[in-house]
Amino acid sequence: MRVAIFTETYPPEINGVATSSFTLKTILKRHGHDVLVITTNPYSKKIMLEDDVLRIPGLELKKIYNYRFANIITHNISKYIYTFAPDIIHVQQEAAIGVLGRIYARRMHKPLVYTYHTMYEDYSYYITKGHFDRIVRSILRKFTKSQVENATEFISPSLKTQDYIRLVGADEYINIIPTGIDFSKFNPKNVSKKRVNEIKKKFGINDDDFVLLSLGRIAKEKSVDMIINGVYEYKKAYPDVKIKLLIVGKGPGVVELQKLVNSLGANDYIIFCGPSDPNEVQFYYNAANVFASASITETQGLTYMEAMGSRLYVLARYDFNLLDVIQEDKTGFYFESLDDFVTKLEKIRQLYLNKNENILNNAIEGINRYSIETFYQNIMEVYHRALKKNW
């Protein structure tokens, strides 16, 4: 099968959609399918084709995660797509590249598979700045509904997005397929201890430090400030504990959070590491003991599962969308306030000190259903159904 994946974001960018698109390409190629990824170009202002990835230059949106809005009106794109001659067009996002995918699906009379990754209402403040928010949200709901209705097959990565799609009024059949993860990449047995130790040395992590990790985009909706304040409160409650928080990632919230850490006088134990190459995130996971996140805007929780695959304790702000991934006191822990954060973190530290790995073992068992092979089988069922619809 020949699959064209249209996505606005792709590695080296670090976010859930980029990871999902890379995973999709990887597992399709592993099973012998031909894949062409069409995405934006962060490297130059030219069209590039390398390793089955066609990169289109575009305008950098500095206020929206530095995403790029691709220039899809160019005569040079068609020759690549028509030469590739896809059987399936799989659209991962809705902006310029997504529009391009839909255009070629119509032109070439190919089935369109659409995965809804991002709940844009959670990000509307980047546009509205608090003004006309209800109007913008209404527009976003109507737009989302139209995107679903105009796809041959529709994929939702979680129950949370499924519920939202029903909320906006779309009645189409929904395939719930969480993005698969190659957990072997994160297994400590397969991770270079030398590289992990290099990262620890770079950021001043000692063997007796208790290390928390925050990894991902750094922006308002991710609530990284809550993790920072939680670690600060924990340090006040347990001043003798050698604790460190590594914040890995980039985004529009970095400067504001650095000011917060400065104001708390916590620079010696809260460390901004900058972004990580997607091929290196496993080393950061394996340099930590706990993965902590306060985000309640996740559609499927890939980073939580990666952390579990790395045998980290997981401490997450409560969100019903994570209930399939994290079971309280069985595979991980939830917090709902700063006091709760401090209590749960100390509980985790005691488990760590006592070498109680029941939680870690349960977590590994629980994430097996999110394996990359299960993901592949589910995706292929959707592709075959889309092809039949298009006959």
GIMO-V438964 format. One line per field, one symbol per residue. phi: phi as a letter, one per 40 degrees, with the letter a starting at -180 (. if undefined). burial: # if it has 24 or more other C-alpha atoms within 12 Angstrom, else .. A space follows every 10 residues. Layout:
BEGIN
phi=???
burial=???
END
This chain:
BEGIN
phi=.bbbbbacba dccbaccccc cccccccccc cgccbbcbac bccacbcbba fgbcbbcacc cccbggcbbc cccacccdcc ccccfccbbb cbabcdcccd ccccccccfb cbbbbccbcc ccbcccccfg bfcccccccc ccccdccccb bcbbbbcacc cccccccchc bccbccbccc bccccbddcb bccccccccd cdbgcccccc bbbbbicbad ccfcdccdcc cccccccbcc ccbbbcbbia iccccccccc ccccgbccbb bccgcbcdcb ccccdccbbb bbabcbbcca gccccccccc gbcbbbccad cccccbbdgb biabbbaccc dccccccccc ccccfcbdcc cccccccdcb ccccdccccc cccccccccc c
burial=.######### ########## ########.. ...####### ##....#.#. .#######.. ....###### ##....#..# #..####### ########## #####....# ########## ####...... ......#..# #..##.#### ########## ##.##..#.# ...####### ###.####.. #....#..## ..###...## ########## ########## #####..... .######### ####..##.. #....##.## ######.#.# ########## ########## ########## ########## ########.# #####..#.# #########. .#....#.## .###.##### ###.##.### .##..##... .
END
